[in-house]
Amino acid sequence: MKLNVIGGPLSSVEADALVVGLYAEEPKLRDPVARLDRALGGQLAEVLSAERFQGKPGQLSYLHTAGRLPARRLIVVGLGKRADLTLETLRRAASAGVRRARDLGARVAAIETLGDRLPVRDRAHAVAEGAILGAYTFDRYKREKADKRVDELRVVEADGRRRAETTEGVRTGEVFAESTCFARDLVNSPANDVHPTYLAKAAVQLAKEAKLGIKVLERDECEKLGMGAFLGVAAGSEQPPKFIHLWYTPAGKRRRRVAVIGKGITFDSGGLDLKPAEGMLRMKDDMSGAAAVLGIMRALPFLKPPFEVHGLIAATENMPSGSAVRPGDVLRAMNGTTIEVGNTDAEGRLTLADAICYAAEKVQADEVIDMATLTGACVVALGPLCSGLFSNDEALAARLTVAAERAGERLWRLPLIDEYRENLKSDVADMNNVGPRGGGAITAGLFLKEFAGERPWAHFDIAGPAFVEKDVPLGPKGATGAAVRTILAYLTAER
């Protein structure tokens, strides 16, 4: 979708559909919508009254303008109460409006910078972001492509004095959304195409286009570094493992060095502790963390944050075979820690352990953030729409929580209960990779915390929201690109 910022009153905008917003509990139409109603001879007010349109968030109505306006259709979206307006309300309103425009056959749509209580730059960002995310489709593998799609979206800002702010907001919103869609595409694609070698090639291509630094470590190079935990998981697959390291360097003096790590299990069968068929069906999404890292790194050259950012992915499959790691085997991580494999289906934390070690030893990161579809226990605790946050650093956790709220991604901090560390004890190694069923998300977090040491570290368990089974306000069923926008909001908060 091509985005353009245009000026002029809404009544002069040419488009197949024009999207405007209305607040709830306001008995009279206010400008600029009131002007549109006058141009339509009061027809808009009549339609809204007949449909009992109340302006509630997500509510929609539309009418044909019959030539009374340059826009062929007028779509009205509810914004809720004026006092309760948030950026997430605007994202969802833009998503709903543009989706309806698409479904009505609009090729060129226009939308105002919805609302008026928040800064115009933020509103423009939210509108652009919501429109792109809402209109997302994945039909790469279908012979018949969707014939209804919006090719151009015109964002209308009537006040010429705010044109520059609006343009900047639309630009950043577009980058956030397109990077999220990039991650969605990777996760939605089947595992027979998106394997470790494909991920590495995608990273190389991304680095070339975005002018990022990159190196891809092969199996023998990982062996030399002592990445026994990562390679233990990879042992059962015919696909060669790839350790991907991307980096972005800001112009001028950097504020700090940040490592973002994504779990890159391109397919998770469970290994020898094989998953049941139902549990295995969607396991192409077990590289959602890796996809998020690539989406984040893709955006950085456009957003220009003041941090040096390193994206790390330990990419492999977790498959059963004669060479696969067995329950009871002992693996040695990059930092020398020995790990008894209590369950081969707790493989993600093993790959992340070596990635965190690499971030500490080779990158020397000032802080580490990992994202992983790590535990079903987190889904049980928080449901399918909320990520869990674990951290050993209060300041980092607080900054990430603020970023998630600004991005509109649900996040809830869970505790790292020290007493539960006893559950990871092993009789034959330094630690076990699993504990009891109760508190499974916490013990997984405690396992990763061991490798972070004293360095500020945060872990996003995105097992719930990374892939949804039905349409949601900002996208269709499937991959969501979870955590991309939160981390981008975090990295750009101090510009």
C-alpha positions as CSV (number, residue, x, y, z in Angstrom):
1,M,0.0,0.0,0.0
2,K,1.4,3.4,-1.0
3,L,0.9,6.2,1.5
4,N,0.7,9.9,0.7
5,V,0.0,12.9,2.9
6,I,-2.3,15.4,1.3
7,G,-3.8,18.8,2.4
8,G,-7.1,20.6,1.9
9,P,-10.5,20.1,3.5
10,L,-12.1,16.6,3.6
11,S,-14.9,17.8,1.3
12,S,-12.3,18.2,-1.5
13,V,-10.6,14.8,-1.2
14,E,-10.8,12.5,-4.2
15,A,-10.9,8.8,-3.4
16,D,-12.9,5.7,-3.8
17,A,-13.6,5.9,0.0
18,L,-12.9,8.5,2.6
19,V,-12.6,7.4,6.3
20,V,-13.5,9.8,9.1
21,G,-13.9,9.3,12.9
22,L,-16.7,10.2,15.3
23,Y,-16.6,10.3,19.1
24,A,-19.2,8.7,21.3
25,E,-21.8,10.5,23.4
26,E,-21.7,13.7,21.4
27,P,-25.2,14.5,20.2
28,K,-24.3,16.8,17.4
29,L,-21.8,16.3,14.5
30,R,-18.7,18.4,14.8
31,D,-16.5,19.8,12.1
32,P,-15.0,18.5,9.9
33,V,-17.6,15.8,9.7
34,A,-20.4,18.3,10.1
35,R,-19.2,20.0,6.9
36,L,-19.3,16.7,5.1
37,D,-22.9,16.2,6.3
38,R,-23.9,19.6,5.0
39,A,-22.4,18.8,1.6
40,L,-24.5,15.6,1.6
41,G,-27.6,17.5,2.5
42,G,-27.9,16.0,5.9
43,Q,-27.9,12.4,4.6
44,L,-25.0,11.3,6.8
45,A,-26.8,12.4,10.0
46,E,-29.9,10.5,8.8
47,V,-27.9,7.3,8.1
48,L,-26.2,7.4,11.5
49,S,-29.5,8.0,13.2
50,A,-31.2,5.1,11.4
51,E,-28.3,2.7,12.2
52,R,-28.2,3.9,15.8
53,F,-24.5,4.7,15.3
54,Q,-23.1,5.6,18.8
55,G,-19.4,6.2,18.0
56,K,-18.3,3.2,20.1
57,P,-14.7,1.9,19.3
58,G,-14.9,-0.4,16.3
59,Q,-18.3,0.6,15.2
60,L,-18.7,1.3,11.5
61,S,-21.1,2.9,9.1
62,Y,-20.9,4.0,5.4
63,L,-22.8,5.6,2.6
64,H,-22.5,6.3,-1.1
65,T,-22.0,10.0,-1.7
66,A,-23.8,10.0,-5.1
67,G,-21.5,12.6,-6.5
68,R,-22.1,15.2,-3.8
69,L,-18.5,14.7,-2.7
70,P,-15.3,13.9,-4.7
71,A,-15.0,10.8,-2.5
72,R,-17.4,8.1,-3.8
73,R,-18.1,6.6,-0.4
74,L,-17.9,7.9,3.2
75,I,-16.9,5.5,5.9
76,V,-17.4,6.5,9.6
77,V,-15.6,4.8,12.4
78,G,-16.2,5.1,16.1
79,L,-13.5,6.5,18.3
80,G,-15.2,6.0,21.7
81,K,-15.4,8.8,24.3
82,R,-13.2,11.8,23.6
83,A,-11.7,11.7,27.1
84,D,-10.7,8.0,26.6
85,L,-8.9,8.4,23.3
86,T,-5.7,6.4,23.0
87,L,-3.3,5.6,20.2
88,E,-4.5,2.0,20.2
89,T,-8.1,3.3,19.6
90,L,-6.8,5.2,16.6
91,R,-4.9,2.2,15.2
92,R,-7.9,0.0,15.5
93,A,-10.2,2.6,14.0
94,A,-7.9,3.1,11.0
95,S,-7.6,-0.7,10.6
96,A,-11.4,-1.1,10.6
97,G,-12.0,1.8,8.2
98,V,-9.4,0.7,5.7
99,R,-10.5,-2.9,5.8
100,R,-14.1,-1.8,5.1
101,A,-12.8,0.4,2.2
102,R,-10.9,-2.6,0.8
103,D,-13.9,-4.9,1.1
104,L,-16.1,-2.3,-0.7
105,G,-13.6,-2.5,-3.6
106,A,-11.7,0.8,-3.0
107,R,-8.4,1.0,-4.7
108,V,-7.6,4.5,-3.5
109,A,-8.7,5.3,0.0
110,A,-8.3,8.4,2.1
111,I,-8.3,8.9,5.9
112,E,-8.1,11.9,8.2
113,T,-5.6,12.0,11.0
114,L,-8.3,10.7,13.4
115,G,-9.1,12.3,16.7
116,D,-7.9,15.7,18.0
117,R,-6.7,15.2,21.6
118,L,-3.3,13.7,21.0
119,P,-0.2,15.1,19.2
120,V,-0.7,15.1,15.4
121,R,2.6,13.2,14.8
122,D,1.5,10.4,17.1
123,R,-2.0,10.3,15.6
124,A,-0.5,10.2,12.0
125,H,1.8,7.4,13.1
126,A,-1.1,5.4,14.6
127,V,-3.3,5.9,11.6
128,A,-0.7,4.7,9.1
129,E,0.3,1.8,11.3
130,G,-3.2,0.6,11.9
131,A,-4.2,0.9,8.2
132,I,-1.3,-1.2,7.0
133,L,-1.6,-3.8,9.7
134,G,-5.3,-4.1,9.3
135,A,-5.1,-4.5,5.5
136,Y,-2.4,-7.2,5.7
137,T,-3.1,-10.4,3.8
138,F,-1.0,-13.5,3.2
139,D,-1.8,-15.2,-0.2
140,R,1.7,-16.0,-1.4
141,Y,0.8,-19.7,-1.8
142,K,-2.6,-19.2,-3.4
143,R,-3.2,-19.5,-7.1
144,E,-6.0,-17.0,-6.9
145,K,-4.8,-13.8,-5.2
146,A,-7.2,-11.4,-3.4
147,D,-8.7,-9.1,-6.0
148,K,-9.7,-6.5,-3.4
149,R,-6.9,-4.4,-2.0
150,V,-6.2,-0.8,-1.4
151,D,-3.3,0.4,-3.6
152,E,-3.0,3.9,-2.2
153,L,-3.9,5.5,1.1
154,R,-4.1,9.3,1.3
155,V,-3.7,10.7,4.8
156,V,-5.4,14.0,5.0
157,E,-4.1,16.9,7.1
158,A,-6.0,20.1,6.4
159,D,-3.8,22.3,8.6
160,G,-0.7,23.2,6.5
161,R,1.2,24.2,9.6
162,R,1.1,20.6,10.8
163,R,2.0,19.0,7.5
164,A,5.6,18.3,8.4
165,E,4.7,16.6,11.7
166,T,2.0,14.5,9.9
167,T,4.4,13.4,7.2
168,E,7.0,12.3,9.8
169,G,4.3,10.4,11.8
170,V,3.1,8.7,8.7
171,R,6.6,7.8,7.7
172,T,7.5,6.2,11.1
173,G,4.1,4.4,11.3
174,E,4.7,3.0,7.8
175,V,8.1,1.7,8.9
176,F,6.8,0.1,12.1
177,A,3.9,-1.6,10.2
178,E,5.9,-2.8,7.2
179,S,8.6,-4.3,9.5
180,T,5.8,-6.1,11.4
181,C,4.3,-7.4,8.2
182,F,7.8,-8.6,7.1
183,A,7.9,-10.7,10.3
184,R,4.4,-11.9,9.6
185,D,5.3,-13.1,6.2
186,L,8.2,-15.2,7.5
187,V,6.1,-16.8,10.2
188,N,3.1,-17.5,7.9
189,S,5.3,-19.2,5.4
190,P,5.6,-23.0,5.7
191,A,8.6,-24.7,7.3
192,N,9.6,-26.6,4.2
193,D,10.5,-23.2,2.7
194,V,11.5,-21.2,5.8
195,H,14.3,-23.4,7.2
196,P,17.6,-22.2,8.8
197,T,19.3,-21.8,5.4
198,Y,16.4,-19.6,4.1
199,L,16.5,-17.5,7.3
200,A,20.2,-16.9,6.8
201,K,19.7,-16.0,3.1
202,A,16.9,-13.6,4.1
203,A,19.1,-12.0,6.7
204,V,22.0,-11.5,4.1
205,Q,19.6,-10.0,1.6
206,L,18.1,-7.7,4.3
207,A,21.6,-6.6,5.4
208,K,22.5,-5.8,1.8
209,E,19.3,-3.7,1.3
210,A,19.4,-1.9,4.6
211,K,23.2,-1.6,4.8
212,L,23.6,-3.5,8.0
213,G,26.6,-5.6,9.1
214,I,26.2,-9.3,9.0
215,K,27.9,-12.6,9.6
216,V,26.5,-16.1,9.5
217,L,28.2,-18.8,11.5
218,E,28.2,-22.3,10.2
219,R,28.2,-25.5,12.3
220,D,32.0,-25.8,12.6
221,E,32.3,-22.1,13.6
222,C,29.7,-22.7,16.3
223,E,31.6,-25.8,17.5
224,K,34.7,-23.7,17.9
225,L,32.8,-21.2,20.0
226,G,31.6,-24.1,22.2
227,M,27.9,-23.6,21.4
228,G,27.0,-27.2,22.6
229,A,23.5,-26.3,23.7
230,F,22.5,-24.9,20.4
231,L,24.2,-27.6,18.4
232,G,22.6,-30.3,20.6
233,V,19.2,-29.1,19.5
234,A,20.4,-29.1,15.9
235,A,21.8,-32.6,16.0
236,G,18.5,-34.3,14.9
237,S,17.9,-32.3,11.8
238,E,19.2,-32.7,8.2
239,Q,19.0,-29.0,7.9
240,P,22.3,-27.3,8.9
241,P,22.1,-24.9,11.8
242,K,22.9,-21.2,11.2
243,F,23.8,-18.6,13.8
244,I,22.9,-15.2,12.4
245,H,24.4,-12.0,13.6
246,L,23.2,-8.7,12.2
247,W,24.3,-5.3,13.5
248,Y,23.3,-1.6,13.1
249,T,25.7,1.2,14.0
250,P,24.3,4.7,14.6
251,A,25.9,7.8,13.2
252,G,27.8,9.7,15.9
253,K,28.2,8.6,19.5
254,R,26.2,5.6,20.5
255,R,24.3,5.7,23.8
256,R,24.6,1.9,24.6
257,R,24.9,-1.4,22.9
258,V,21.7,-3.5,22.8
259,A,21.4,-7.1,21.7
260,V,18.0,-8.4,20.6
261,I,17.8,-12.2,20.3
262,G,15.0,-14.2,18.7
263,K,14.2,-17.9,19.1
264,G,14.8,-19.4,15.7
265,I,13.3,-22.9,15.7
266,T,12.0,-23.0,12.2
267,F,10.0,-26.2,13.0
268,D,9.6,-27.8,16.4
269,S,8.5,-31.5,16.4
270,G,9.5,-31.8,20.0
271,G,12.5,-33.9,19.1
272,L,12.5,-37.5,20.6
273,D,10.0,-36.2,23.1
274,L,7.6,-35.9,20.2
275,K,4.7,-33.6,20.3
276,P,1.2,-35.0,19.5
277,A,-0.1,-34.2,16.0
278,E,-2.3,-31.4,17.2
279,G,0.5,-29.7,19.1
280,M,2.8,-30.0,16.1
281,L,0.5,-28.6,13.5
282,R,1.4,-24.9,14.0
283,M,5.0,-25.3,14.9
284,K,6.2,-23.3,11.9
285,D,5.6,-20.3,14.2
286,D,8.4,-21.4,16.6
287,M,10.7,-18.9,14.8
288,S,8.4,-15.9,15.6
289,G,11.2,-14.4,17.8
290,A,13.7,-14.7,15.0
291,A,11.2,-13.2,12.5
292,A,10.7,-10.3,15.0
293,V,14.5,-9.7,15.1
294,L,14.7,-9.5,11.3
295,G,11.7,-7.1,11.3
296,I,13.4,-4.9,13.9
297,M,16.7,-4.8,12.2
298,R,15.0,-4.0,8.9
299,A,13.5,-0.9,10.4
300,L,16.6,0.6,12.2
301,P,18.3,2.3,9.2
302,F,15.1,4.3,8.6
303,L,14.4,5.1,12.2
304,K,18.0,5.9,13.1
305,P,17.9,5.2,16.9
306,P,21.0,6.3,18.9
307,F,21.9,2.8,20.0
308,E,24.2,0.2,18.5
309,V,21.9,-2.8,18.0
310,H,22.9,-6.4,17.4
311,G,20.3,-8.9,16.2
312,L,21.1,-12.6,17.0
313,I,19.3,-15.7,15.9
314,A,20.4,-19.3,16.6
315,A,18.4,-21.0,13.8
316,T,17.7,-24.7,13.6
317,E,15.0,-27.3,13.5
318,N,14.1,-29.6,16.4
319,M,13.6,-33.0,14.8
320,P,13.7,-36.7,15.9
321,S,16.3,-38.9,14.3
322,G,19.1,-41.4,15.1
323,S,21.4,-38.4,15.7
324,A,19.0,-36.4,17.8
325,V,19.7,-35.4,21.4
326,R,18.2,-37.8,23.9
327,P,16.5,-37.2,27.3
328,G,19.2,-37.5,29.9
329,D,22.0,-36.3,27.6
330,V,24.3,-33.6,28.9
331,L,25.2,-30.5,26.8
332,R,27.7,-27.9,27.5
333,A,26.8,-24.2,26.7
334,M,29.2,-21.6,25.4
335,N,30.0,-20.3,28.9
336,G,30.9,-23.8,30.1
337,T,27.6,-24.5,32.0
338,T,26.5,-28.1,31.7
339,I,22.8,-28.9,31.1
340,E,21.0,-32.2,31.5
341,V,18.3,-32.5,28.9
342,G,15.2,-33.4,30.9
343,N,12.9,-32.9,27.9
344,T,13.9,-32.5,24.3
345,D,10.8,-30.4,23.7
346,A,12.3,-27.6,25.9
347,E,14.7,-26.8,23.2
348,G,14.2,-23.1,22.7
349,R,15.9,-22.2,26.0
350,L,18.9,-24.2,25.0
351,T,19.4,-22.3,21.8
352,L,18.8,-19.0,23.5
353,A,21.3,-19.9,26.2
354,D,24.1,-19.9,23.7
355,A,22.8,-16.8,22.0
356,I,22.8,-14.9,25.3
357,C,26.3,-16.1,26.0
358,Y,27.4,-14.9,22.6
359,A,25.8,-11.5,23.3
360,A,27.8,-11.2,26.5
361,E,31.1,-12.6,25.3
362,K,31.4,-11.5,21.6
363,V,29.0,-8.5,21.4
364,Q,29.6,-7.3,24.9
365,A,26.1,-5.9,25.0
366,D,25.1,-3.4,27.7
367,E,21.7,-5.0,27.7
368,V,20.1,-8.1,26.3
369,I,16.5,-8.6,25.2
370,D,15.2,-12.0,23.9
371,M,11.9,-12.9,22.3
372,A,10.6,-16.4,22.1
373,T,7.5,-18.5,21.7
374,L,8.9,-20.3,24.7
375,T,6.2,-21.9,26.9
376,G,2.7,-23.1,26.8
377,A,2.6,-22.2,30.5
378,C,2.7,-18.5,29.6
379,V,-0.3,-19.0,27.4
380,V,-2.1,-20.7,30.3
381,A,-1.2,-17.8,32.6
382,L,-1.9,-14.8,30.2
383,G,-4.0,-16.2,27.4
384,P,-3.4,-15.8,23.6
385,L,-3.3,-12.0,23.4
386,C,-0.6,-11.1,26.0
387,S,3.1,-11.6,26.2
388,G,4.9,-12.3,29.5
389,L,7.9,-10.2,30.5
390,F,10.7,-11.4,32.7
391,S,13.7,-9.3,33.7
392,N,16.6,-9.0,36.1
393,D,16.6,-5.2,35.9
394,E,13.9,-2.9,37.1
395,A,14.8,0.0,34.9
396,L,14.9,-2.0,31.8
397,A,11.6,-3.7,32.6
398,A,10.0,-0.4,33.2
399,R,11.2,1.1,29.9
400,L,9.9,-1.9,28.0
401,T,6.6,-1.8,29.7
402,V,6.1,1.8,28.7
403,A,7.2,1.0,25.1
404,A,4.7,-1.9,24.9
405,E,1.9,0.4,26.1
406,R,2.8,3.0,23.5
407,A,2.9,0.3,20.8
408,G,-0.4,-1.1,21.8
409,E,1.0,-4.6,22.5
410,R,-0.2,-6.3,25.6
411,L,2.6,-7.2,28.1
412,W,2.5,-8.3,31.7
413,R,5.5,-8.7,33.9
414,L,5.8,-12.1,35.7
415,P,8.1,-12.8,38.6
416,L,11.4,-14.6,38.7
417,I,10.9,-16.4,42.0
418,D,14.4,-17.4,43.3
419,E,13.1,-20.5,45.2
420,Y,11.9,-22.0,41.9
421,R,15.6,-22.2,40.8
422,E,15.7,-25.4,42.9
423,N,13.4,-27.0,40.3
424,L,16.2,-26.8,37.7
425,K,18.7,-28.8,39.7
426,S,20.3,-31.9,38.1
427,D,22.0,-34.8,39.7
428,V,24.6,-35.1,36.9
429,A,25.0,-31.5,35.5
430,D,25.0,-27.9,36.6
431,M,21.3,-27.6,35.8
432,N,18.3,-29.3,34.0
433,N,16.5,-27.7,31.1
434,V,13.1,-28.3,32.6
435,G,11.3,-28.1,36.0
436,P,7.9,-29.3,37.1
437,R,4.7,-28.3,35.3
438,G,3.6,-25.6,37.7
439,G,5.2,-22.3,37.1
440,G,6.7,-23.5,33.8
441,A,7.1,-20.0,32.3
442,I,8.9,-18.8,35.4
443,T,11.4,-21.7,35.5
444,A,12.1,-21.1,31.8
445,G,12.8,-17.5,32.6
446,L,15.1,-18.5,35.5
447,F,16.9,-20.9,33.2
448,L,17.7,-18.0,30.8
449,K,18.6,-15.7,33.6
450,E,21.5,-18.0,34.5
451,F,23.2,-17.1,31.3
452,A,22.5,-13.4,31.4
453,G,24.4,-13.1,34.7
454,E,24.5,-9.5,36.1
455,R,23.9,-7.9,32.7
456,P,20.5,-6.2,32.3
457,W,18.3,-8.7,30.5
458,A,14.7,-9.1,29.6
459,H,12.8,-12.0,28.2
460,F,9.5,-11.8,26.2
461,D,7.5,-15.0,26.1
462,I,5.4,-14.4,23.1
463,A,3.9,-17.9,22.8
464,G,0.4,-16.5,23.1
465,P,0.2,-13.5,20.8
466,A,2.7,-14.5,18.1
467,F,0.1,-16.5,16.2
468,V,-3.7,-16.1,16.5
469,E,-6.4,-18.5,15.5
470,K,-9.0,-15.8,14.4
471,D,-9.0,-12.3,13.0
472,V,-8.0,-9.6,15.5
473,P,-8.4,-5.8,15.2
474,L,-5.0,-5.3,13.7
475,G,-4.7,-8.3,11.4
476,P,-6.1,-11.5,10.1
477,K,-5.8,-15.0,11.5
478,G,-2.1,-16.1,11.6
479,A,1.2,-14.5,12.5
480,T,1.0,-11.1,14.2
481,G,4.6,-9.9,14.2
482,A,4.4,-9.8,18.0
483,A,7.1,-7.6,19.8
484,V,8.4,-5.9,16.7
485,R,6.6,-2.6,17.4
486,T,7.3,-2.7,21.1
487,I,11.1,-3.1,20.6
488,L,11.1,-0.4,17.9
489,A,9.2,1.9,20.3
490,Y,11.7,1.2,22.9
491,L,14.7,1.8,20.7
492,T,13.3,5.1,19.3
493,A,12.0,6.5,22.7
494,E,15.3,8.3,23.3
495,R,15.9,9.9,20.0
